[in-house]
Amino acid sequence: MTQANGATATILVVDDLVENVHYLTKVLAPKGYGVYSAQDGEEALDAVAKYAPDIILLDLVLPKIGGLEVCRRLKADDATYHIPIVVITGVSERETNLKAIDAGADDYLTKPVDAPMLHARIRSCLRAKSLQDQVFGYQHKLEEANHNLEERIRERTRQLERTQHVTVFALARLAESRDTETGEHLSRIRRYVQVLAQQLAESGEYGEVIDEAFLRELFHSSPLHDIGKVGIPDQILLKPGKLTHEEFEIMKLHAVIGGDTLRAADIEAGKDSFLSMGRDIAYYHHEKWNGNGYPSGLREQEIPLAARIVALCDTYDALTSRRPYKEAYTHEFAKEIIVPERGKQFEPAIVDAFLAVEHRFYAIQQALRDTGHPSRIEELVQNLASMRQCVAE
């Protein structure tokens, strides 16, 4: 394969006859063109891949791979379809030359080649290729600019989501801060719900509903479940003992307060915003599977799935954590309270999922347990009435 150096444009001559290559090189080189040559179809394809010529002068009758097939392959490839191909052939039949055009050839000349005509065709092809290269350059710059813009948008979106999540968790912590006994309650809750929801999906329950987006939203929304407690008076919220019937009715209002607050924020942010799941959780995490919960008395599938998941996790954490009216109970004791509520307070499938991953619940509870108030398990029997109230809430 030969090349003339210092070229203003490069031309690949594909012909199996050496004399034809020599003639074309002799015609083209004085005009400042760099000339490569290839003597069969395979060599031509390799040369195009290696040198990316500006123009290809292609004979149709070639060893190994014919000229028409070479043309088709080059025009079918996104990397080479823009290279002008001028077919130079000794075949003068009109049908053959039309096949060359159909194969993607940009022009054709018959042998013997007229030098002025050849130069004119090459100049025409180079002008067309120059314009096309400019278009490709603009397109590449536009694609690069779009890519950079999309990446900036993605990063701003990630920043916005991080800000939303941090803000939501900070608001939930602010609400929880009124009760100094809650400790790491929110951190535990969002890990419990994630473990439980993953198990539900893996077991075949709600696999079509619980996807990565659901898990992510549940993790970040679950801390909002008790945000309505900001509207409950301290003498009720922090009462170190059993609530009266009237006090308990006031305590139950936290679900409505929280749900209404998040509903208003959801409407302001746009329907079905990132607050939608938090709204449902706040409203309905005290509903019961059998319809005996509050505030709306929903039952079974009427209760949003996220709220049904949070309901069990919140109960587990309430049982295994210290509260103003009770000490922390053991994991085993909490399980003894939760399991009989299968089909009553809790959805059966959710209780089953809890039992499948209870060891992970225990690990989370131990890793994030509140250390400021040691449990007194020996008082379990005496505190049983308070514990039952905790479950009811």
Phi, psi and omega in degrees: 000132185243158179214141170265128184277166178070029187279148172275336175207152181250140183232130175260119177261121182245106181203139182276351180261121185299323182295326178293321178296316180299318181297313182294322178297318180296325179284322189271322186302317180298341179274004176090009179277142170274131187243124169254162176220152175217145188251359173208172186296319181296316179297325179296314180297320177297318182295320179297317180296326185275320190249345180046068182293163178280327179217150175239126172259114195238123172280148181276327183265103184225151173290160173069290177236125182293162183297321179299318180292323176300316180298315180300315182296318182293322181283341178273350183262126181301334183279342187230356187295339182278351182284122180296137178239120175253116180281127176242113188221151175274355179276120185260356181298135182299321182296320180295318180292326175294323177298323178297317178296318178298328179286350177117000180299142182275335180195172176210152176227149177257152177276148355290142186283131174277120187301311179301320178296320179299314180297322180295316180295321180294317179299319179297316179294322180293321177297316180296319181292324179298315178297319180295320178297324177296318178299315178299320179297315178297319180296318179297317179296321179294317178297319179295318178295319178296319179299315180296320179294317179297322179293321177295320178295317178299318180293319177295323178295317177299318178297318179297316179297318178298318179297317178301312183295317179297318180296315179300313182293323179294319178295318179296319178295324179297318177295318181291336186295343178294334180251105184290352183273348189283335174053238183269026183308312184293320179295321178292315184304312185290337174279322176301312185294326180292316178298315183293317180295320177298319179295320177300317180292317183290333180278356180099347177278121176062026179299330180281347181258318185273090176252188183299322180295318178298314181298318181295315181293322179296318180302315185276337183269332186302327179297348181277000189302323183249023183297337178292349180293349175297338180266005181262130181301147181301322184294341175264312183299322185253015183295124181275061181174182183291137178282147172288170179301317180294319179294320180295324177297323177290317178302320181297339181293345182298330178294318180289318180299312180296314180298315180297319180298313181288329176298315179297319179293323179296318178296318180295322181282345185114135186306141180060043175283187180293351179270354186299313181293320177299322176300311181297320180296314181299316180295315201241009183286355173252008171287156182240151182304326182271003176090004184264016181266193180222160011267350189249356181065032178290158179223151174046233188290351175294334180278127179306141184304316181301320180292324179295323179291313181297326182304312180292317182296321179294320178295315179302315182290323178297322180289321186267007180237155177287140175230165180304333184254006183197163171269172178282139177258161182286162176303314183297320180292322177298319179296323179295335177276320186287315187300317178295345179274006177298122182084356178248279178282324187243151175296135181306315182297328180286322175296318178299319178295321177301316181295329180289335183236023183300329179296328178286325174300313182298319180297319178295316181299320180288320182292327184244025183290152179279125186261354185284342184225094182300141180287152174238085187295336181294346180266011185303312184296317181295330184264012186301320180298319178294323179296320179297322177297321179300317179296319182297326179292000000 
